[in-house]
């Protein structure tokens, strides 16, 4: 089951079930459930969604604007969870290479705040390159959707934009390399756990288009992660609370080499098994 936030042609924002190429609206007016986050907080999001579904009012996906599937949740991210990410971080900052190697092997993961909802782009919305960065890359990441009780209630796709030159200059600049307007995208939907393949079979692919040509393409699987979902969630929950819920990007195993940087006009396409494809153009405006 896939849940999405969308804007109807009449301007209203609603939540619906994606069913092939159509969207089934959920009846949220005047009830206990007023937004997507409310449904994810319920004891059974699948049963609630099925109960609220207005199957007589299907609308073509092509006639609606999909929005990022986030209400007021925070967005956090994990780093150095794949061997490729470890190597890339060591390459970009030789002075801090030892700390990246240590965090890959340490019981404690790297976890950092990534975005508030207003910094998050949705499907087909633009992501930004910082104007003071000369080396920015996308980072395609399987993203865990957690409710306020830190229960795993869904999966989506995340793009953790990263200014590698800024972080490489000094690891203490990580927040500036990671957090800025349009620094992250989520979508196109949230897939409930029952509809996802086994963790080791979740395939993550990224393709970058430039002037109608593919300039980068790579793939990995969640099975290549050095940490489990439960491990990352348990560390995120330590001494922390998320009254509205939280999205947790789980790190990337796909990092272009040092010769590649995003350019304005590029289009980043990320596909994750069980979720779908998230597409975002890139700008530096």
C-alpha positions in Angstrom: 0.0 0.0 0.0 1.3 3.4 -1.0 0.2 6.7 0.5 0.8 10.1 -1.1 0.1 13.8 -0.4 -1.2 15.6 -3.5 -2.6 18.8 -4.7 -5.9 18.4 -6.6 -6.6 20.5 -9.7 -9.1 22.5 -7.6 -6.2 23.6 -5.3 -7.0 21.4 -2.3 -4.4 19.3 -0.6 -5.3 15.8 0.3 -4.0 12.3 1.0 -4.6 9.3 -1.2 -3.7 5.7 -2.1 -1.7 5.1 -5.2 -3.3 2.3 -7.2 -1.4 1.7 -10.5 -1.8 5.0 -12.4 -4.7 6.3 -10.4 -5.0 7.9 -7.0 -7.8 7.0 -4.5 -8.6 10.0 -2.2 -8.9 9.5 1.5 -11.9 11.2 3.3 -10.2 13.3 5.9 -12.7 16.1 6.5 -14.2 16.4 9.9 -12.8 13.2 11.4 -10.1 11.9 13.6 -7.6 11.8 10.8 -6.8 15.2 9.2 -3.4 14.6 7.5 -1.0 11.9 6.5 0.9 12.0 9.8 -2.3 11.3 11.7 -2.8 8.1 9.6 0.8 7.0 10.3 0.2 7.5 14.0 -2.7 5.1 14.1 -2.5 1.6 15.3 -2.9 0.3 11.8 -2.2 2.8 8.9 -3.2 0.2 6.3 -6.6 -0.5 7.9 -7.3 3.2 8.5 -6.3 4.1 4.9 -8.5 1.3 3.5 -11.5 2.5 5.7 -11.0 6.2 4.6 -10.6 5.4 0.8 -13.2 6.9 -1.4 -12.9 4.4 -4.3 -15.7 6.1 -6.2 -13.6 9.3 -6.7 -10.5 8.0 -8.4 -8.3 10.5 -10.2 -5.5 10.0 -12.7 -2.0 10.5 -11.3 -1.3 12.7 -14.3 -3.9 15.2 -13.2 -2.6 15.9 -9.7 0.6 17.4 -8.3 2.3 15.0 -5.9 3.7 16.8 -2.9 6.5 15.7 -0.5 4.9 13.1 1.9 5.8 15.1 5.0 3.7 17.2 7.4 5.5 18.5 10.4 8.1 15.7 10.9 11.8 16.4 11.3 14.2 14.9 8.8 17.4 13.2 10.1 20.1 11.3 8.2 22.7 8.7 8.9 26.1 8.8 7.4 28.9 6.4 6.6 26.6 3.3 6.6 28.0 1.9 3.3 31.6 1.1 2.4 31.4 3.4 -0.6 30.3 6.3 1.6 33.1 5.7 4.0 35.6 5.8 1.1 34.1 9.0 -0.4 34.1 10.9 2.9 37.8 9.9 3.5 38.6 11.1 0.0 37.0 14.5 0.4 38.8 15.3 3.7 42.2 13.7 4.2 42.6 15.5 7.5 39.5 13.8 8.9 39.9 10.4 7.1 40.6 8.6 10.4 37.3 9.8 12.0 35.3 8.6 9.0 37.0 5.2 9.2 36.3 5.0 12.9 32.6 5.9 12.7 32.1 3.2 10.0 33.4 0.6 12.5 32.1 2.2 15.7 29.0 0.9 17.5 27.7 4.5 17.5 26.6 5.7 14.0 26.8 9.1 12.6 23.4 10.8 12.9 22.6 14.4 12.0 19.7 16.7 11.5 19.0 17.2 7.8 15.9 19.3 7.2 12.7 20.9 8.3 9.6 20.5 6.1 10.0 23.8 4.4 13.5 22.8 3.2 12.1 19.6 1.5 11.2 19.3 -2.1 8.7 16.8 -3.6 8.6 14.9 -6.8 9.6 17.1 -9.8 10.4 20.0 -7.6 13.8 21.6 -7.8 16.7 20.8 -5.5 19.4 23.4 -5.1 23.2 23.6 -5.3 24.5 26.1 -2.7 25.9 29.2 -4.4 29.1 28.9 -2.4 29.8 25.3 -3.3 31.8 24.1 -6.3 31.3 20.4 -5.7 27.8 19.2 -4.8 26.4 15.7 -5.3 23.1 14.0 -4.7 22.9 11.1 -2.3 20.1 8.6 -3.0 18.9 7.0 0.2 16.3 4.6 1.4 14.4 6.5 4.0 12.6 5.2 7.1 9.3 6.8 8.1 8.9 6.7 11.9 5.9 7.8 14.0 6.2 9.6 17.3 6.7 6.2 19.1 9.7 5.6 16.8 7.9 2.7 15.2 8.8 2.0 11.6 5.6 2.7 9.7 6.8 3.2 6.2 9.5 3.7 3.6 10.1 6.5 1.1 13.0 7.8 -1.1 15.3 10.6 0.0 17.9 12.7 -1.8 20.4 14.0 0.7 22.1 16.8 -1.2 25.7 17.3 -0.1 28.2 20.1 -0.7 31.3 17.9 -0.5 33.8 20.7 -0.8 32.4 22.5 2.2 32.4 19.5 4.4 35.8 18.5 3.0 37.3 21.8 4.1 36.4 21.1 7.7 34.1 18.3 9.2 32.7 21.0 11.5 31.1 22.6 8.5 28.8 19.5 8.0 25.6 21.4 8.9 26.4 24.0 6.2 27.2 21.3 3.7 23.9 19.5 4.4 21.3 22.0 5.6 20.0 24.8 3.4 16.9 25.6 1.3 15.9 22.8 -1.0 18.6 20.6 0.4 16.5 17.4 0.5 13.8 15.7 -1.5 11.3 13.0 -0.4 8.8 11.0 -2.3 7.0 10.2 -4.4 5.0 8.3 -1.7 5.2 6.4 1.5 5.0 2.6 1.1 3.8 0.7 4.2 6.1 -2.0 5.4 3.9 -4.9 4.4 4.2 -3.9 0.8 8.1 -3.7 0.8 10.5 -6.5 -0.3 12.9 -7.9 2.2 15.6 -5.5 3.3 18.4 -7.3 1.5 16.4 -7.2 -1.8 15.7 -3.5 -1.8 17.5 -2.1 -4.8 18.5 1.6 -4.9 19.3 3.1 -8.3 20.4 6.6 -9.3 20.6 8.1 -12.8 21.6 11.7 -13.5 20.6 13.3 -16.8 22.3 16.3 -18.4 21.2 17.7 -21.8 19.2 14.6 -22.4 22.2 12.4 -21.8 22.9 10.1 -18.9 26.1 11.3 -17.2 26.0 9.1 -14.2 24.3 5.8 -13.3 24.8 3.4 -10.4 23.0 1.0 -8.2 23.3 -0.8 -4.8 21.1 -2.6 -2.4 20.0 -2.0 1.2 21.6 -5.4 2.0 25.0 -3.6 1.6 24.4 -1.5 4.6 26.8 -2.0 7.5 24.0 -1.3 10.0 20.4 -2.6 10.4 17.3 -0.4 10.4 16.7 -1.3 14.0 20.2 -0.3 15.0 19.8 3.1 13.4 16.4 3.7 15.0 17.6 2.7 18.4 20.5 5.2 18.3 18.2 7.9 17.0 15.8 7.3 19.9 18.5 7.8 22.5 17.9 10.9 24.6 15.6 12.2 21.8 11.9 12.5 21.1 9.9 13.3 18.0 6.4 14.3 18.8 5.4 14.7 15.2 7.4 11.7 13.9 10.6 11.7 11.9 12.1 10.7 8.6 15.5 8.9 8.8 17.6 8.8 5.6 19.8 5.7 6.0 22.9 6.7 4.2 24.1 6.1 0.6 26.1 3.5 -1.1 26.1 5.5 -4.4 28.6 8.4 -4.5 30.0 9.8 -7.8 33.8 10.1 -7.8 35.7 13.4 -7.2 35.5 14.4 -10.9 31.7 14.8 -10.8 29.6 17.6 -9.6 26.0 18.5 -10.2 25.2 21.4 -12.6 22.1 23.6 -12.9 19.7 21.9 -15.3 20.7 18.3 -14.3 17.9 16.0 -13.5 18.3 13.4 -10.7 16.3 10.2 -10.9 16.2 7.8 -7.9 14.4 4.5 -8.0 13.9 2.2 -4.9 12.3 -1.2 -5.0 8.8 -1.1 -3.5 8.5 2.7 -3.5 8.9 4.0 -7.0 10.9 6.8 -8.6 11.7 10.2 -7.3 12.7 12.8 -10.0 14.1 16.3 -9.2 15.6 18.9 -11.4 18.6 20.8 -10.1 19.0 24.6 -9.8 21.4 27.1 -8.2 18.9 30.0 -8.1 
